[in-house]
Amino acid sequence: MISRIDSSSLDPQIPFCSKCVEELKRKMTADFHEERREMTRVARVRDWTDEEISAMRIELRDQLYEELKSVNKPLPPLPGGDDSASRRRTMGKQPNLYSFDGIDSLATALRKYVLQCQSAGFERHNAFKVAVSGGSLPKTLTKALLAQDDEAGKVDFSKWEVFFADERAVPLDHEDSNYKVLKDELLDKIPESMGKPIVHPIDVHYMGDVQEMADQYQDALMKSFAAKDSVKIPIFDLLLLGCGPDGHTCSLFPNHELLRESDAWVAPIEDSPKPPKKRITLTLPVVTGGIKIAFVATGEGKREILSKILDTEEGRSLPCGLVNEGGAEKVSWFTDHGAVQGVSFPRRGSL
Ligand SMILES: O=C1O[C@H](COP(=O)(O)O)[C@@H](O)[C@H](O)[C@H]1O
């Protein structure tokens, strides 16, 4: 029984301020994680099996959800929309759009950019904490990071900690696995002289229960970024993201209720419009909370969606548009000319 979770002080008949509700929910969730960590520790000491521990964790989680349901909180509106669009325009804080004549020149610039972020990370905490997407990104990233070109500095993977911006609930050697794509494209090709990154794949034990998988992944983040109750969100040094043809990024899809998630760091999705249906994803506040956020989008196939995201009001409410809104000048788009032909959003000349 989770003794410290208590929403009984809230009378559902009485309207109360959304800030108090947020605070209560945050406290309940923080208490839950603390209690569950402690109970898991005790269970391990008592030699419970993995299955028993997993069942206990799921039961505790379900109790939390029941408690949270009783907290009367109206759903916040989807972030973005007219207000924030005009706010960004008046404040003049725009994402940076770079366009290159091909993948090679894009990779050279991306390398320079990642190295700048790496230096900042090393200065900040002697480590470089990155979240990486799947899809077409890892291939371009490999071109950038494994280039034999020391002009902009050296990549030191030994201080990298790599998390997944999103992951599909499939085995790690499955064709759909974002881990597999990154492993095949990049991780397996890193020469020993560049060091070995710490990589955090999903825990495939929990493939049948994506909520539990998301919780486990959040626990992994907590271990690296400190406990959730002591930091509001994990602050990545860099998030390297892709942009789907519908404007999705990570596994945050257009008009999906997950875009409203404001408590969890990692969330499950069971109805992804793009297969596979079951996935986990970093949430919007974690993405926009990063120190730097980079999108890589290339090829004519991305032209239509980029023009929507960057040039239209409607595009501002798409997941990529919401990252632009929330991240503003922290966001950089690395594109080729094919992807942004006809897009009127102003380009930047150089990094
Ligand atoms: O499903 C996904 O798609 C997006 C975009 O992929 P792309 O192939 O169009 O670049 C990707 O960023 C995400 O990680 C992945 O799970």
The ligand as an SDF file (V2000), in Angstrom:
LIG
                    3D

 16 16  0  0  0  0  0  0  0  0999 V2000
    8.9810    6.7390  -36.0450 O   0  0  0  0  0  0  0  0  0  0  0  0
    9.9290    7.5120  -36.0270 C   0  0  0  0  0  0  0  0  0  0  0  0
   10.0210    8.4760  -36.9760 O   0  0  0  0  0  0  0  0  0  0  0  0
   10.7450    9.6900  -36.7530 C   0  0  0  0  0  0  0  0  0  0  0  0
   11.0430   10.2980  -38.1220 C   0  0  0  0  0  0  0  0  0  0  0  0
   11.7530    9.3650  -38.9160 O   0  0  0  0  0  0  0  0  0  0  0  0
   12.3490    9.7240  -40.3430 P   0  0  0  0  0  0  0  0  0  0  0  0
   12.7620    8.3890  -40.9110 O   0  0  0  0  0  0  0  0  0  0  0  0
   11.2500   10.3760  -41.1410 O   0  0  0  0  0  0  0  0  0  0  0  0
   13.5200   10.6040  -40.1160 O   0  0  0  0  0  0  0  0  0  0  0  0
   11.9960    9.4300  -35.9190 C   0  0  0  0  0  0  0  0  0  0  0  0
   12.6090   10.6430  -35.6210 O   0  0  0  0  0  0  0  0  0  0  0  0
   11.5940    8.6520  -34.6750 C   0  0  0  0  0  0  0  0  0  0  0  0
   12.7060    8.4460  -33.8350 O   0  0  0  0  0  0  0  0  0  0  0  0
   11.0350    7.3380  -35.0850 C   0  0  0  0  0  0  0  0  0  0  0  0
   10.6830    6.5040  -34.0070 O   0  0  0  0  0  0  0  0  0  0  0  0
  1  2  2  0
  2  3  1  0
  2 15  1  0
  3  4  1  0
  4  5  1  0
  4 11  1  0
  5  6  1  0
  6  7  1  0
  7  8  2  0
  7  9  1  0
  7 10  1  0
 11 12  1  0
 11 13  1  0
 13 14  1  0
 13 15  1  0
 15 16  1  0
M  END
$$$$
